[in-house]
Amino acid sequence: MEAIKFKTDIKCSGCVAKVTPHLNAAFGEDNWEVDTTNPSKVLTVVGETNEIKIKEAVGKAGYKAERL
């Protein structure tokens, strides 16, 4: 499966909790993760190759994502 990565402004576990319902609804529970320890706060989405859909899901939670 293809994985694509995005730099985000999802900074902490509280931010992850806020974005979780949106990402789960769009991509499924086990198909994404955010590395908040990485300085770029990298969101990795597996299997979904639609960059616009990913940005929209993150945006609905009030965050930004930029493809790496």
PLY file of the C-alpha trace (Angstrom):
ply
format ascii 1.0
element vertex 68
property float x
property float y
property float z
element edge 67
property int vertex1
property int vertex2
end_header
0.00 0.00 0.00
1.10 3.50 -0.76
1.77 5.87 2.13
1.83 9.62 1.71
3.18 12.07 4.24
2.13 15.58 5.16
3.68 18.29 7.32
0.97 19.49 9.71
0.32 21.84 12.60
-1.06 18.98 14.74
1.23 19.53 17.74
0.07 17.44 20.71
-2.11 14.57 21.86
-5.01 16.99 22.34
-4.68 18.06 18.71
-4.56 14.41 17.62
-7.74 13.76 19.62
-9.44 16.67 17.85
-8.50 15.47 14.36
-9.10 11.74 15.05
-12.86 11.63 14.30
-12.32 13.37 10.96
-9.43 11.16 9.86
-11.12 7.97 11.09
-14.28 8.83 9.16
-12.34 9.56 5.98
-9.67 6.85 6.06
-10.35 4.31 8.83
-8.78 3.91 12.26
-5.64 2.05 11.27
-4.81 3.92 8.08
-3.21 7.07 9.46
-0.90 8.34 12.21
0.64 11.61 13.32
4.22 11.69 14.58
4.09 14.56 17.07
7.73 13.94 18.05
8.89 14.90 14.56
9.53 18.66 14.22
7.36 18.65 11.08
4.48 16.88 12.92
4.19 14.35 10.09
0.82 12.84 9.21
1.15 9.55 7.34
-1.87 8.16 5.52
-1.73 4.63 4.11
-3.75 3.55 1.11
-5.41 6.91 0.39
-3.77 8.74 -2.49
-6.22 11.64 -2.78
-4.27 14.61 -1.44
-7.30 16.92 -1.56
-9.40 14.52 0.54
-6.64 14.32 3.15
-6.26 18.11 3.33
-10.04 18.51 3.65
-10.27 16.01 6.53
-7.45 17.75 8.41
-8.95 21.16 7.62
-12.36 20.18 9.04
-10.62 19.77 12.41
-9.02 23.21 12.09
-5.52 22.15 11.05
-3.36 22.45 7.96
-1.51 19.78 6.00
1.15 20.25 3.33
2.43 17.29 1.33
6.08 16.42 1.91
0 1
1 2
2 3
3 4
4 5
5 6
6 7
7 8
8 9
9 10
10 11
11 12
12 13
13 14
14 15
15 16
16 17
17 18
18 19
19 20
20 21
21 22
22 23
23 24
24 25
25 26
26 27
27 28
28 29
29 30
30 31
31 32
32 33
33 34
34 35
35 36
36 37
37 38
38 39
39 40
40 41
41 42
42 43
43 44
44 45
45 46
46 47
47 48
48 49
49 50
50 51
51 52
52 53
53 54
54 55
55 56
56 57
57 58
58 59
59 60
60 61
61 62
62 63
63 64
64 65
65 66
66 67
